Amino acid sequence: MRGHASASKVNVRSFRCALALPCLLVLGCDHDTPSSDVPEASGGLGSAFEPLQCRIGHRPQELLPTDAMVVIGYDMARERRQSPRVDPIEAQGPRTLLPAEIELARAAWISTAAACDLDAGFLGEAWGALDNEDEVVVIVSGDGVGERENLQCIADRLRLAEVELVDTARFVPDGCGLRFDIDGMTGFAPHDDLFVIGTEGGVRRARAAWNRKRRHPPERLLPKRRSKTYAWAALDVAMFLYGDDFGELGAADTFADVRFVTAEATLGTRFGLELGATFGDERAAKGAEAVAQAWIDAPPPDIPPWGRELLSAVDLSRDGTSLNARLAFSRKDAHEAGLLPSKVEAKQMPAFAWLLALLWL
């Protein structure tokens, strides 16, 4: 049974950790150089597992747990291809509010990537999940993202730069890949282009999915359209907040009628941002629609001018029990809003990753 308030706090803390894991990979880890006295079964996954199988293919979302409560996805390769050719120095509006510390994290990564001669496609696609046991897992694909030499070089360079994100990390060979432990996290790289990290339970399940091809991703939380989707988040509200208690809630409960919440960013010739909510019945969806429309029509007085301009461009729609709010504007305007990096910035470092890096600074 999951208590209402206490459980949601626990889950928020757990998923914040899951969100931060991709930037831990981006910024590198302070790996200790493995020595002969490091046992083959070093921490985390132990020695009870069969070796990592030699398989090809690396669709990261296929290793997510079926019973995920939260799913996030981020296509860094698409962001690099579709970001606008603009000068960040000339940006106005919300973009200027980004903290200066972001530039420190970005500069550290740029110098590290150059020194280690990382492939331009080193960071390709990332997916993360939190399951109903509060276990987290993040899977990252990219050219050479799972190579031990690359990971070790990143660690060495960041150690020289005195950037300390973790205390200890250990690598051991594992079948066709690599197994490792990083502080309280564990993970594996089954081949050179795939990297998995998370809590022990989450990684166990991803490892089993890889070795046995039992790949049953949480389809209900994955985006229905993939051609232009480059950033995604989905929350099973009922499971996340209430778990097995959901069926016992009365209609008077504030959150009882909200079943799923999604956030999706699409990127092509234009930038699109859509927020969605699915309710238990159409009456609840209609009520939420009325409240949202009233807020759009009469924004609170403390919202700045650029915020009012964004609200005026929101397209609110409802289809039965589903309510969606969508914004669509040019890639340049998305850059001005702080939602997209410039073409040069995207090639240097994924935008979401260096924004998330603030969690560690």
Residue, then its C-alpha position, 0 to 999 in steps of 0.5 A: m500500500r502507498g500512502h498519499a503524501s509520503a509516497s509521492k515525496v519518496n517517488v519525487r526524490s527517486f525520480r529526481c535521481a533518475l532525471a539526474l543520471p543522464c547528466l552524470l553520464v554527460l559530465g563523466c564520473d570520477h572512476d578509480t583506475p581498476s586494480s588487481d585487487v578489485p574482485e570480479a563480483s564488485g558490488g551491485l549486481g554481484s556474480a550471480f548473473e550470467p554474463l552479458q550476451c553478445r547481441i546487436g541492436h540498442r533501442p534503449q526504450e525496450l529495456l524499460p520496465t513494463d510496470a513503469m510509473v514514470v518514463i522520460g525520453y530525450d533524443m539528443a541526436r535529433e536536437r543536434r540536427q534540428s537546432p536553429r542557426v542563431d547567435p546565442i549572444e543575441a538571445q532575449g527573453p527567458r533565455t537570458l534568465l538561465p543561470a551562469e553556472i550552466e556555462l561552467a558545466r558546458a565548458a567542462w564537457i566541451s573540453t573533455a569531449a575534445a580531449c577524449d576525441l569523442d564521436a560527434g554522435f557520442l550522445g544519441e538517445a536516452w530513456g529513463a524510468l521509475d517502476n512501482e518499487d521505486e527503482v530507477v534505470v536510465i539507458v543511453s545509446g550513442d556512438g561509443v557511449g559504452e566504451r571503457e576507453n571513452l569512459q576512463c578518458i572522461a573520468d581522467r580529464l574531469r579529475l584533472a579539472e577538479v570536477e568531482l561528481v562521485d566518490t568511487a567507480r569500478f569497472v569489471p569485464d562482463g561477457c561481451g560488455l562491461r559491468f560497473d558500480i558508481d557510488g550507490m548506483t550500478g550499471f552495465a554496458p552490453h556493447d560499445d554503443l549502449f550504457v545502462i545505469g540506475t539502482e540495483g533493482g532497475v538495472r537487474r531488470a534491464r539486464a535480464a531484458w537484454n540477456r533473454k530478449r524479454r523486452h516488454p516496454p511500458e507502451r502505455l507511457l511511450p509516445k504514440r508518434r515518434s517521427k518528430t518527438y525528441a523530448w518526452a515525459a509521462l506519469d501514471v498518476a494513479m500508480f505514482l500517487y496511490g498505488d494499490d490504494f487507487g481503487e479505494l479513493g472517492a470521487a471527491d479526492t482532488f487527484a482521483d480523476v487524473r490518470f495520466v499526465t504527459a509532456e512532449a516536445t517535437l522538433g522539425t521545421r518548427f518546435g512544438l510543446e504539448l502538455g496532456a492529461t487523461f481523466g477518469d471521466e469526461r465531466a472531470a476533463k470538461g471542468a479542467e478545460a474550463v479552468a485552464q481556458a479561464w487562466i489563459d484568457a486572464p493570466p495572473p498579473d505577476i506573469p511577465p509580458w513574454g509569459r503572456e505572449l506564450l499563453s496567448a499562443v496556447d491551443l487548448s483542445r479536448d477529446g473525450t477524457s483527454l485534455n491537451a495544451r499545445l504551443a507551436f512556434s519557430r525554432k528561433d522563438a523556442h531558442e529565445a524561450g530557453l527551450l532550444p540550444s543554438k546549432v553550435e551549442a547543440k553540437q557541443m553539448p545536449a541542452f537538457a543535459w546541461l540544464l539538469a547538471l545544475l542539480w549537481l552544482 
